[in-house]
Amino acid sequence: MTEPVRSRGQIRRLVLRSGESVVARCRDFCRVALTDWDWPAAPGDSGLTPEERELATEDVLLIVSEAVTNACLHAGGPTELVVRLVPADPSGGGNDGTGPTAGSLRIEVHDRSSRVPAFRPRGAPGQPGGNGLIVIDRLARSWGTVPEADGTGEPGKAFWMEVAPPVPRNVPPSTTGATRAEPA
């Protein structure tokens, strides 16, 4: 059974108590949050085309799918999904490059395993599996883990990923503070 925990502001939490259809539920939950937050920003506000907005949303949903699938396969299943939207700096100052960018998303998948995700050696060509962390590494601005214990003292972790807001294709990355270059 899934019980959403309502949060004020730009944080959404989904407590997961059952593994049935967990990946689809997490994707749907995340899509609703992104829609409610109008992420990425509306076309008039961001310069993004509707297609660029949809592609950015699909990238986030792919990250969620891969992270939740990895928790199912390697960590006994996820216990919670947390999605946070980083607010604009209220002081009006710019980002110093050390923290998340305004409009970024932070996605956390909590589980009961202390095992840290690691890249797997490449399998045989054409064989499925082993690419989830590679996908996350390519699409997320950064990622990592934070060890934590549940209320019973059992070990666990939060696997977090940060996704930067997309940059319109018609705007040079240097003028937006983006950290990734467009593919050639």
C-alpha positions in Angstrom: 0.0 0.0 0.0 1.2 3.5 -0.8 0.4 6.4 1.4 1.3 9.9 0.2 2.5 12.2 2.9 1.4 15.7 2.0 4.1 18.4 2.5 3.9 22.1 2.3 6.1 24.0 -0.2 8.1 22.3 -2.9 8.7 18.9 -1.3 6.7 15.8 -2.0 7.1 12.5 -0.2 5.7 9.1 -1.1 6.0 6.4 1.5 6.3 2.9 -0.1 5.1 -0.1 1.8 4.5 -2.5 -1.1 6.6 -3.5 -4.0 3.7 -4.0 -6.4 4.0 -1.6 -9.4 6.4 0.5 -7.4 8.3 1.9 -10.4 5.1 3.0 -12.1 3.7 4.5 -8.9 6.9 6.5 -8.3 6.9 7.8 -11.9 3.3 8.8 -11.7 3.9 10.5 -8.3 6.9 12.4 -9.7 5.0 13.5 -12.9 2.2 14.9 -10.8 4.7 16.9 -8.6 6.4 18.3 -11.7 3.1 19.3 -13.3 2.0 20.9 -10.0 5.2 22.9 -9.8 5.2 23.7 -13.6 8.7 22.2 -13.9 10.5 23.1 -15.9 9.3 26.6 -16.0 6.5 27.6 -18.3 7.5 28.2 -22.0 7.2 31.9 -21.8 9.3 32.1 -18.6 12.0 29.7 -19.6 12.5 30.0 -23.3 11.9 26.2 -23.6 9.8 24.8 -26.3 7.0 22.4 -25.4 9.1 19.6 -26.8 12.1 20.6 -24.7 9.9 20.7 -21.6 8.5 17.2 -22.3 12.0 15.8 -22.9 13.2 17.3 -19.6 10.3 15.7 -17.8 10.9 12.4 -19.4 14.6 12.5 -18.4 13.5 13.1 -14.8 11.0 10.2 -15.0 13.7 7.9 -16.4 16.1 8.8 -13.5 13.3 8.0 -11.1 12.6 4.7 -12.9 16.2 3.6 -12.8 16.8 4.6 -9.2 13.7 2.8 -8.0 14.4 -0.2 -10.1 18.0 -0.3 -8.6 16.5 -0.2 -5.1 14.2 -3.1 -6.0 17.0 -5.2 -7.4 19.9 -4.4 -5.1 18.5 -2.9 -1.8 15.4 -4.8 -0.9 13.0 -2.3 -2.4 12.5 1.4 -1.8 10.8 2.7 1.4 10.3 6.3 0.3 10.5 8.7 -2.6 11.2 12.3 -2.0 11.1 15.0 -4.7 12.2 18.5 -3.9 12.2 21.6 -6.0 15.0 24.0 -5.1 13.5 27.5 -4.7 14.9 30.7 -6.2 17.4 32.4 -3.9 15.2 34.9 -1.9 18.1 37.3 -1.6 18.3 37.7 -5.3 21.9 36.6 -5.3 23.3 34.1 -7.9 24.5 30.6 -7.2 28.1 30.4 -6.2 28.5 27.0 -8.0 28.7 25.0 -4.8 25.0 24.3 -4.2 22.0 23.4 -6.2 20.7 25.8 -8.9 17.4 27.5 -8.4 14.8 25.4 -10.2 16.9 22.2 -9.8 15.2 19.0 -8.6 16.6 16.8 -5.8 15.2 13.2 -6.0 15.8 10.8 -3.1 15.1 7.1 -3.1 15.3 5.7 0.5 15.9 2.0 1.2 17.0 -0.4 3.9 20.4 -1.3 2.5 23.7 0.4 3.5 25.2 -0.9 0.2 26.4 2.1 -1.9 25.5 2.0 -5.6 28.5 1.3 -7.9 29.0 1.0 -11.6 28.9 -2.6 -12.7 31.3 -4.0 -15.3 29.9 -4.0 -18.8 28.1 -7.2 -19.6 27.9 -9.0 -22.9 26.7 -6.8 -25.7 23.0 -7.1 -26.2 22.3 -8.4 -22.6 19.9 -6.3 -20.6 20.7 -4.8 -17.2 23.6 -3.1 -15.6 23.1 0.3 -17.2 20.8 2.0 -14.6 23.6 3.9 -12.8 25.1 4.9 -16.2 21.8 6.4 -17.2 21.5 8.3 -13.9 25.1 9.5 -14.2 24.5 10.9 -17.7 21.2 12.6 -16.9 21.7 13.9 -13.3 23.9 16.9 -12.5 25.2 15.0 -9.5 24.3 12.0 -7.3 25.3 10.2 -4.2 24.2 8.5 -1.0 23.6 9.5 2.6 23.6 6.7 5.2 20.6 6.7 7.5 18.9 4.4 10.0 15.2 3.7 10.2 13.3 4.1 13.4 14.3 0.6 14.5 18.0 1.2 14.1 18.2 -0.8 10.9 20.8 0.5 8.4 19.7 2.2 5.2 20.5 5.0 2.9 19.1 7.8 0.8 20.3 7.7 -2.8 19.9 11.2 -4.1 20.2 12.7 -7.5 20.2 16.4 -8.5 18.7 17.4 -11.9 19.5 20.9 -13.2 16.8 22.9 -14.9 17.1 22.4 -18.7 18.7 25.1 -20.9 16.8 26.1 -24.1 18.7 25.0 -27.2 18.7 28.5 -28.6 20.5 30.0 -25.6 24.2 29.6 -25.2 25.0 27.6 -22.0 27.5 30.2 -20.8 24.7 32.7 -20.3 22.5 30.5 -18.2 25.0 29.0 -15.7 24.5 25.5 -17.1 27.2 23.0 -16.3 26.8 20.6 -19.2 27.5 21.3 -22.9 25.0 20.4 -25.6 26.0 17.3 -27.6 27.4 18.0 -31.0 
